[in-house]
Amino acid sequence: MHFDLIVVGGGAAGFFAAITCAERSDKSILILEKTSHLLQKVKISGGGRCNVTHDCFDPRELSRNYPRGEKSLIGPLHRFGAADTVEWFANRGVTLKTEADGRMFPDTDRSQTIMNALLGAARFGAVEIHTSEGVVSVVKASHRFEVVTDTGDTYTSSHLLLSTGGTRVAAGATLAASLGHEMLAATPSLFTFKIKDPRITELGGLSVSPASVHISQSALASAGPVLITHWGLSGPGILKISAWGARELADRDYQFDITVNWLPDDDPAELIAAKRQSEGKRQLASRSPFASIPKRLWQRLVAAAKISDATTWSQLSKAQAEALVDQITASRFRVSGKSTNKDEFVTCGGVARDEIDFKSMQSKLVEGLYFAGEVIDIDGVTGGFNFQNAWTTGFHAGADIANR
Ligand SMILES: Cc1cc2nc3c(=O)[nH]c(=O)nc-3n(C[C@H](O)[C@H](O)[C@H](O)COP(=O)(O)OP(=O)(O)OC[C@H]3O[C@@H](n4cnc5c(N)ncnc54)[C@H](O)[C@@H]3O)c2cc1C
């Protein structure tokens, strides 16, 4: 059986490319999905709500959320960015809403709404879809791709799109590599930090916002809410820095020191001096003087500064005040491992970006071969950016193939 386009992988990027191509041409299209389920990651994404994109409509600013792929994506995001995603779904009856932190979800708060829109559009475009049929090998022979699947079937196509997702499973990397592409090694991105430290023990669930984080002996720094968990630290401030430092932190085997500033926008020394005057008789551990630092964490910071519970603000010595400021603005923690962020995890690594033409998403090495989504060495920080990459690269691949 011959198709104009075969899409390998029935995830977000593969569907978006297939739909775009179908809506702009009358090309015959086949999606091959190795599992029995389509759009599985869309389904489980964002805790079942699907964080579709981010409320960031300036392409250059949007591109700054991709630790790998920032420069490559500027052009593609100009031509299909977050505003286009919102419009695309609106045109198919799906309204997106924006949360305070900029993440955009379907109004229904159900990822099924996004799945239905994609499945409906593919059906409307007469895209043929085979599930439980994984591609095991691909060969390019005289202007055609020969695609062999694990059911023993062989298909041919004029164009081939690889949208097989993250390459954490080695098999995901083999198809592109077999066609001559360099694959950058898979490395986790977006993970939380394992930390055992009395300052945060049993404080799981407390969150501090704003906060800032710096990784010692590196230029890595980030700002954003920090969440204390049963294992250590998480939250956007930690996830962001884990993405930017994905390769460097893997090289350090996830053993490193960080400093957390629990009060990045204020000067605690000034406030402490004021408290000594205004609340001299009050025990300083009794109440956190900073709205953003919860009482229980405040008490741990006071203890870490070696200040007893009974100490009043007026009894605070200069050395103790300095130790306290140090705990507030530069709490040092030892990280000894990582854990997966259950809400969203991605891998960096995949097809080398310089081997892809980002105007069309076509391979620079093999004519007719295209890439979209996480199979490329592109990944974003948390907040809807990874799906935006899938929509953007899928759109351009599908549009280019339609024009051929
Ligand atoms: C738990 C979780 C939650 C997430 N939440 C969010 C979120 O809210 N917002 C966000 O932006 N990002 C989120 N992400 C990241 C996002 O899901 C991915 O970046 C995105 O799904 C990538 O899309 P893709 O189409 O490239 O790959 P995938 O969605 O992984 O799809 C690839 C498909 O290819 C199939 N496949 C692989 N190999 C073969 C083969 N040989 N033959 C046939 N089929 C094959 C796979 O089975 C899969 O169905 C989340 C990720 C996880 C794991």
The ligand as an SDF file (V2000), in Angstrom:
LIG
                    3D

 53 58  0  0  0  0  0  0  0  0999 V2000
    2.9400   12.7440   32.5480 C   0  0  0  0  0  0  0  0  0  0  0  0
    3.2470   13.7860   31.5250 C   0  0  0  0  0  0  0  0  0  0  0  0
    2.5260   14.9800   31.5420 C   0  0  0  0  0  0  0  0  0  0  0  0
    2.8030   15.9840   30.6110 C   0  0  0  0  0  0  0  0  0  0  0  0
    2.0860   17.1390   30.6690 N   0  0  0  0  0  0  0  0  0  0  0  0
    2.3570   18.1320   29.7860 C   0  0  0  0  0  0  0  0  0  0  0  0
    1.5960   19.3330   29.7730 C   0  0  0  0  0  0  0  0  0  0  0  0
    0.6140   19.4810   30.4950 O   0  0  0  0  0  0  0  0  0  0  0  0
    1.9650   20.3150   28.8940 N   0  0  0  0  0  0  0  0  0  0  0  0
    3.0180   20.1620   28.0200 C   0  0  0  0  0  0  0  0  0  0  0  0
    3.2990   21.0800   27.2560 O   0  0  0  0  0  0  0  0  0  0  0  0
    3.7230   19.0210   27.9860 N   0  0  0  0  0  0  0  0  0  0  0  0
    3.4120   18.0050   28.8280 C   0  0  0  0  0  0  0  0  0  0  0  0
    4.1350   16.8420   28.7840 N   0  0  0  0  0  0  0  0  0  0  0  0
    5.1240   16.6810   27.7170 C   0  0  0  0  0  0  0  0  0  0  0  0
    4.3600   16.3280   26.4230 C   0  0  0  0  0  0  0  0  0  0  0  0
    3.4460   15.2840   26.7150 O   0  0  0  0  0  0  0  0  0  0  0  0
    5.3120   15.8900   25.3120 C   0  0  0  0  0  0  0  0  0  0  0  0
    6.2920   16.8640   25.1090 O   0  0  0  0  0  0  0  0  0  0  0  0
    4.5100   15.6620   24.0240 C   0  0  0  0  0  0  0  0  0  0  0  0
    3.5590   14.6330   24.2180 O   0  0  0  0  0  0  0  0  0  0  0  0
    5.4130   15.2910   22.8610 C   0  0  0  0  0  0  0  0  0  0  0  0
    4.6010   14.9720   21.7640 O   0  0  0  0  0  0  0  0  0  0  0  0
    5.1330   13.9810   20.6390 P   0  0  0  0  0  0  0  0  0  0  0  0
    3.9940   13.8010   19.6930 O   0  0  0  0  0  0  0  0  0  0  0  0
    6.4190   14.4670   20.1250 O   0  0  0  0  0  0  0  0  0  0  0  0
    5.4330   12.6260   21.3990 O   0  0  0  0  0  0  0  0  0  0  0  0
    4.4450   11.6220   22.1410 P   0  0  0  0  0  0  0  0  0  0  0  0
    3.2580   12.3380   22.6750 O   0  0  0  0  0  0  0  0  0  0  0  0
    5.3100   10.8720   23.0870 O   0  0  0  0  0  0  0  0  0  0  0  0
    3.9530   10.6550   20.9720 O   0  0  0  0  0  0  0  0  0  0  0  0
    4.8130    9.7820   20.3160 C   0  0  0  0  0  0  0  0  0  0  0  0
    4.0290    8.5680   19.8870 C   0  0  0  0  0  0  0  0  0  0  0  0
    4.8430    7.7730   19.0410 O   0  0  0  0  0  0  0  0  0  0  0  0
    4.5980    6.4090   19.3340 C   0  0  0  0  0  0  0  0  0  0  0  0
    5.7430    5.6300   18.8350 N   0  0  0  0  0  0  0  0  0  0  0  0
    7.0040    5.6080   19.2900 C   0  0  0  0  0  0  0  0  0  0  0  0
    7.7670    4.7960   18.5530 N   0  0  0  0  0  0  0  0  0  0  0  0
    6.9690    4.2950   17.5760 C   0  0  0  0  0  0  0  0  0  0  0  0
    7.1640    3.4120   16.4920 C   0  0  0  0  0  0  0  0  0  0  0  0
    8.3640    2.8430   16.2660 N   0  0  0  0  0  0  0  0  0  0  0  0
    6.1290    3.1010   15.6710 N   0  0  0  0  0  0  0  0  0  0  0  0
    4.9040    3.6610   15.8830 C   0  0  0  0  0  0  0  0  0  0  0  0
    4.6470    4.5000   16.9060 N   0  0  0  0  0  0  0  0  0  0  0  0
    5.6730    4.8300   17.7380 C   0  0  0  0  0  0  0  0  0  0  0  0
    4.4490    6.4080   20.8480 C   0  0  0  0  0  0  0  0  0  0  0  0
    3.7830    5.2470   21.2920 O   0  0  0  0  0  0  0  0  0  0  0  0
    3.6410    7.6820   21.0550 C   0  0  0  0  0  0  0  0  0  0  0  0
    2.2470    7.4350   20.9920 O   0  0  0  0  0  0  0  0  0  0  0  0
    3.8420   15.8010   29.6720 C   0  0  0  0  0  0  0  0  0  0  0  0
    4.5530   14.6120   29.6410 C   0  0  0  0  0  0  0  0  0  0  0  0
    4.2590   13.6150   30.5470 C   0  0  0  0  0  0  0  0  0  0  0  0
    5.0170   12.3220   30.4870 C   0  0  0  0  0  0  0  0  0  0  0  0
  1  2  1  0
  2  3  1  0
  2 52  2  0
  3  4  2  0
  4  5  1  0
  4 50  1  0
  5  6  2  0
  6  7  1  0
  6 13  1  0
  7  8  2  0
  7  9  1  0
  9 10  1  0
 10 11  2  0
 10 12  1  0
 12 13  2  0
 13 14  1  0
 14 15  1  0
 14 50  1  0
 15 16  1  0
 16 17  1  0
 16 18  1  0
 18 19  1  0
 18 20  1  0
 20 21  1  0
 20 22  1  0
 22 23  1  0
 23 24  1  0
 24 25  2  0
 24 26  1  0
 24 27  1  0
 27 28  1  0
 28 29  2  0
 28 30  1  0
 28 31  1  0
 31 32  1  0
 32 33  1  0
 33 34  1  0
 33 48  1  0
 34 35  1  0
 35 36  1  0
 35 46  1  0
 36 37  1  0
 36 45  1  0
 37 38  2  0
 38 39  1  0
 39 40  1  0
 39 45  2  0
 40 41  1  0
 40 42  2  0
 42 43  1  0
 43 44  2  0
 44 45  1  0
 46 47  1  0
 46 48  1  0
 48 49  1  0
 50 51  2  0
 51 52  1  0
 52 53  1  0
M  END
$$$$
